[in-house]
């Protein structure tokens, strides 16, 4: 059976020009984000850098919020790429634990070299109640979240780790985790998702503290501490013997 390959729609010259301008606006926004953080990403600043007027930029992004959403989606995708690139960096596909450890290292390395971008999507940036209920915003975040979820699912399938029974969790937590399992089609028990979230909270917390300089007063270099946390994660999964230091 021959699989039909969907062809990309052919854009008109006007559509190509519009897309090129949108891409340039986002590129300039990323440059401003990298230098000045989120507060530096304004329509006026972008217009000034591009030699355009602010109203002209608004023809492509009708609000500052829409621009920020587009940039968040792009940065989430880049962070997910850093995770997956780390997981693919030399580890055999059947060594899910090693792939997970390398993915965590890949994310940390990306975060340390993209501090403003990390803070923009995974750090101090506040998330409003409106954004929490915004499906588009949730989907953008899940582009990144699915990278780690996929690696942890691989690990569960290869080396099932001990997970709490649903009776050990509160009914409200079970309800929310089951909703996540169904909506994101995670083929693992609810208890495994609880362990996954706990593991992610640990790694995210250490990376946040490191990126924002909150470990510097005790650890001039947090590399060894991050590896210690990775070892502890392996130990709590019952896989201390699988820990390997970075190559």
C-alpha positions in Angstrom: 0.0 0.0 0.0 1.4 3.4 -1.0 1.1 6.1 1.6 -0.3 9.3 0.2 2.0 12.2 1.1 0.1 15.5 1.7 1.6 18.3 -0.3 2.2 21.7 1.4 -0.1 24.4 0.1 1.5 26.7 -2.4 1.5 30.2 -1.1 0.9 33.2 -3.3 3.6 35.9 -3.5 1.7 38.1 -1.2 1.3 35.3 1.3 5.0 34.5 1.2 5.9 38.1 1.7 3.5 38.3 4.7 4.9 35.1 6.2 8.5 36.5 5.7 7.5 39.6 7.6 5.9 37.6 10.4 9.1 35.5 10.7 11.2 38.6 10.8 9.1 40.2 13.5 9.4 37.1 15.6 13.2 36.9 15.0 13.6 40.5 16.1 11.4 39.7 19.1 13.6 36.8 20.0 16.7 39.0 19.8 15.2 41.6 22.1 14.1 38.8 24.5 17.7 37.4 24.6 19.2 40.8 25.5 16.5 42.5 27.6 14.2 39.8 28.7 10.4 39.8 28.3 10.1 43.5 29.2 12.2 44.4 26.2 9.8 42.8 23.8 7.4 45.5 22.8 5.7 46.4 19.5 7.4 49.8 19.4 10.9 48.2 20.0 10.4 45.7 17.2 9.1 48.4 14.9 12.1 50.5 15.6 14.5 47.7 14.9 12.8 46.8 11.6 12.4 50.4 10.4 8.6 50.1 10.5 5.9 52.0 12.4 4.1 50.4 15.3 0.8 50.4 13.4 2.5 48.5 10.6 3.6 45.8 13.0 0.1 45.6 14.4 -1.1 44.5 10.9 0.7 41.3 11.5 0.1 40.9 15.3 -3.0 42.7 16.3 -2.0 42.8 20.0 1.1 42.5 22.1 -0.4 39.4 23.7 -0.6 37.6 20.4 3.0 38.3 19.7 4.1 37.1 23.1 2.0 33.9 22.5 3.8 33.3 19.2 7.2 33.8 20.8 6.3 31.5 23.7 5.3 28.7 21.2 8.6 29.1 19.4 10.7 29.0 22.6 8.8 26.0 23.9 9.5 24.2 20.6 13.2 25.2 20.9 13.3 23.9 24.5 11.7 20.6 23.4 14.3 20.3 20.7 17.1 20.7 23.3 15.5 17.9 25.3 15.2 15.6 22.3 18.6 16.4 21.0 20.1 15.6 24.3 18.2 12.3 24.4 19.5 11.4 20.9 23.1 12.3 21.7 24.7 8.9 21.5 22.4 6.9 23.9 21.0 3.7 22.5 17.2 3.8 22.0 16.8 0.8 24.3 18.5 2.6 27.1 15.6 4.9 28.2 17.2 5.9 31.5 20.4 7.1 29.8 18.3 9.0 27.2 16.3 10.6 30.1 19.5 11.7 31.9 21.0 13.1 28.7 17.8 14.9 27.9 17.8 16.6 31.4 21.4 17.7 30.8 20.5 19.0 27.3 17.7 21.1 28.8 20.0 22.5 31.5 22.7 23.4 29.0 20.2 25.1 26.8 18.7 27.0 29.8 22.1 28.2 31.0 22.9 29.6 27.5 19.4 31.0 27.0 18.5 32.4 30.4 16.0 35.0 29.3 14.2 32.5 27.0 14.1 29.9 29.8 12.6 32.4 32.2 10.2 33.5 29.5 8.5 30.1 29.3 9.7 28.0 32.3 10.9 30.5 34.9 9.6 33.5 36.7 7.1 34.7 34.1 3.7 34.7 35.7 0.9 32.6 34.3 -2.5 34.3 34.6 -5.7 32.3 35.4 -6.8 33.2 31.8 -3.7 31.7 30.3 -4.0 28.6 32.4 -7.4 28.0 30.8 -6.3 28.9 27.3 -6.1 25.7 25.2 -3.7 27.3 22.7 -1.3 28.2 25.5 -1.6 24.8 27.1 -0.9 23.1 23.7 2.2 25.3 23.3 3.5 24.2 26.7 2.7 20.5 25.9 5.0 20.6 22.9 7.7 20.8 25.5 6.0 18.7 28.1 5.5 15.9 25.7 9.2 15.6 25.1 9.8 14.7 28.8 6.6 12.7 29.1 7.6 10.6 26.1 11.0 9.8 27.6 9.5 8.8 30.9 6.9 6.7 29.2 9.8 4.9 27.4 11.5 4.3 30.7 8.2 2.9 32.2 7.8 0.5 29.3 11.4 -0.6 29.4 12.0 -0.7 33.2 8.7 -0.3 35.1 9.4 1.6 38.3 7.4 1.4 41.5 4.4 3.8 41.4 1.8 4.6 44.0 -1.6 2.9 43.6 -4.5 5.3 43.0 -5.7 4.6 46.6 -2.5 6.2 47.9 -3.3 9.4 46.1 -6.0 11.9 46.9 -9.2 11.7 44.8 -8.7 15.2 43.5 -5.1 14.4 42.3 -6.3 11.1 40.7 -9.1 13.0 38.9 -6.7 15.6 37.5 -4.0 13.1 36.5 -6.5 10.8 34.9 -7.7 13.8 32.9 -4.2 14.4 31.7 -3.7 10.8 30.9 -6.8 10.8 28.7 -6.4 14.2 27.0 -2.7 13.6 26.2 -3.1 9.9 25.5 -0.5 8.8 28.0 -0.4 5.0 28.0 0.7 4.6 31.6 -1.1 4.3 34.9 -2.1 7.4 36.9 0.5 6.6 39.6 3.3 6.6 36.9 2.1 10.1 35.9 2.4 11.3 39.5 6.0 10.0 39.6 6.7 11.7 36.3 5.4 15.1 37.5 7.4 14.7 40.7 10.5 13.9 38.8 10.0 16.9 36.5 9.3 19.2 39.5 12.7 18.2 40.9 14.6 18.8 37.7 12.8 22.0 36.9 13.4 23.3 40.4 17.1 22.7 40.3 17.5 24.2 36.8 15.4 27.3 37.7 17.6 27.9 40.8 20.7 27.5 38.8 19.6 29.7 35.8 18.4 32.5 38.1 21.6 32.5 40.2 20.0 31.4 43.4 22.6 28.6 43.9 25.6 30.9 43.3 25.9 32.0 46.9 26.7 28.3 47.9 27.8 26.7 44.6 29.9 28.7 42.2 29.4 25.9 39.7 26.3 23.7 40.1 27.3 20.9 37.7 28.1 18.4 40.4 25.0 19.2 42.3 22.8 18.7 39.2 24.5 15.3 38.7 23.8 14.5 42.4 20.1 15.3 41.8 20.1 13.1 38.7 21.6 10.2 40.7 19.0 10.7 43.5 16.2 10.6 40.8 17.6 7.3 39.5 17.8 6.0 43.1 14.2 6.9 43.8 13.1 5.1 40.6 15.0 2.1 41.9 17.6 2.5 39.2 20.7 3.8 40.9 22.7 1.2 39.1 21.7 2.8 35.8 23.1 6.3 36.6 26.1 7.2 34.4 28.0 10.5 34.6 28.0 12.7 31.4 30.3 11.6 28.7 
